[in-house]
Amino acid sequence: MKLVIAVVQGEDAQRAVAALTDRGISSTRIGSTGGFLQQGNVTLLIGVEDAQVPDALRIIQENCHERSRYLTPVPPLAEPGEFFMTYPVEVQVGGATVFVVPVDSFEKI
């Protein structure tokens, strides 16, 4: 048995969960926040048998897409009289970060 931990962008989460459910794969959805961009993510916890891992990964890949966004960086703290002009920068967001870890024991209580 494996635990698939998938961190996906909030926009992709519902579609990914629905696709997993359609294939009979249950998941637990946890709201999370990314450290770099401080934007909302969803962390999916998916317990599957070893043989189902490729199917789960394929579903995540098909439903979680990378996209470009323009974000305005937070300027550094300025001294009195200093002024920093910030401009939007293009960054890639989305896709998924996935961890697959072995499960020693699974109990449904």
C-alpha positions in Angstrom: 0.0 0.0 0.0 1.1 3.6 -0.8 0.2 7.0 0.4 0.2 9.5 -2.5 0.5 13.1 -1.2 -0.3 15.6 -4.0 -0.1 19.4 -3.5 -2.2 20.9 -6.3 -3.3 24.4 -7.1 -6.8 25.3 -5.7 -8.2 25.7 -9.3 -7.3 22.2 -10.2 -8.3 20.4 -7.0 -12.0 19.8 -7.7 -11.4 18.5 -11.1 -8.7 16.1 -9.8 -10.8 14.9 -6.9 -13.8 14.2 -9.3 -11.6 12.3 -11.7 -10.0 10.2 -8.9 -13.5 9.5 -7.5 -14.7 8.4 -11.0 -12.0 5.8 -11.0 -12.9 4.6 -7.5 -9.9 6.2 -5.8 -10.8 8.0 -2.6 -9.0 11.0 -1.4 -8.9 13.4 1.5 -8.7 17.1 0.7 -6.8 19.5 3.0 -6.5 23.3 2.4 -2.9 24.4 2.4 -0.8 27.5 1.5 2.3 27.5 -0.7 5.5 28.9 0.9 6.9 30.7 -2.1 3.9 32.5 -3.5 1.7 32.4 -0.4 -1.3 31.2 -2.5 -4.0 28.7 -1.8 -3.3 25.1 -2.6 -5.0 21.9 -1.8 -3.1 18.8 -0.4 -4.7 15.5 -1.4 -4.0 12.4 0.7 -4.7 9.3 -1.4 -4.3 5.8 -0.1 -3.9 3.2 -2.8 -2.7 -0.3 -3.5 0.7 -0.4 -5.2 -0.9 -1.4 -8.5 -3.1 1.8 -8.5 -0.2 4.2 -8.1 0.4 4.7 -11.8 -3.4 5.3 -12.4 -3.5 7.9 -9.6 -0.4 9.7 -10.9 -1.9 9.8 -14.4 -5.1 11.2 -13.2 -3.3 13.9 -11.2 -1.1 14.8 -14.3 -4.2 15.0 -16.6 -6.1 17.3 -14.3 -3.4 19.6 -12.7 -1.9 22.0 -15.3 0.8 24.5 -15.0 -0.1 28.1 -16.1 1.5 31.5 -16.2 0.4 34.3 -13.8 1.6 37.8 -13.3 2.3 38.7 -9.7 3.6 41.9 -8.1 6.4 41.0 -5.6 6.3 42.5 -2.2 8.9 45.3 -2.0 11.5 45.3 0.7 11.1 47.5 3.7 12.3 51.0 2.7 13.9 53.6 4.8 12.2 57.0 5.1 12.6 58.8 1.8 13.3 55.7 -0.3 10.8 54.5 -2.9 10.7 51.1 -4.6 8.7 50.6 -7.8 7.6 47.1 -8.2 6.5 45.6 -11.5 4.5 42.4 -12.1 6.6 39.4 -12.9 5.5 36.3 -14.8 5.7 33.1 -12.8 4.6 29.5 -13.4 1.9 28.2 -11.0 -0.1 25.0 -10.9 0.8 21.5 -11.8 1.3 19.2 -8.9 4.0 18.3 -6.4 3.5 14.6 -5.6 5.1 12.3 -3.0 4.5 8.6 -3.0 5.4 7.0 0.4 5.1 3.4 1.6 2.5 2.6 4.2 3.4 0.1 6.9 -0.1 -0.2 8.3 -3.6 0.9 7.4 -6.5 0.8 9.8 -10.0 1.9 9.1 -11.7 2.6 12.5 
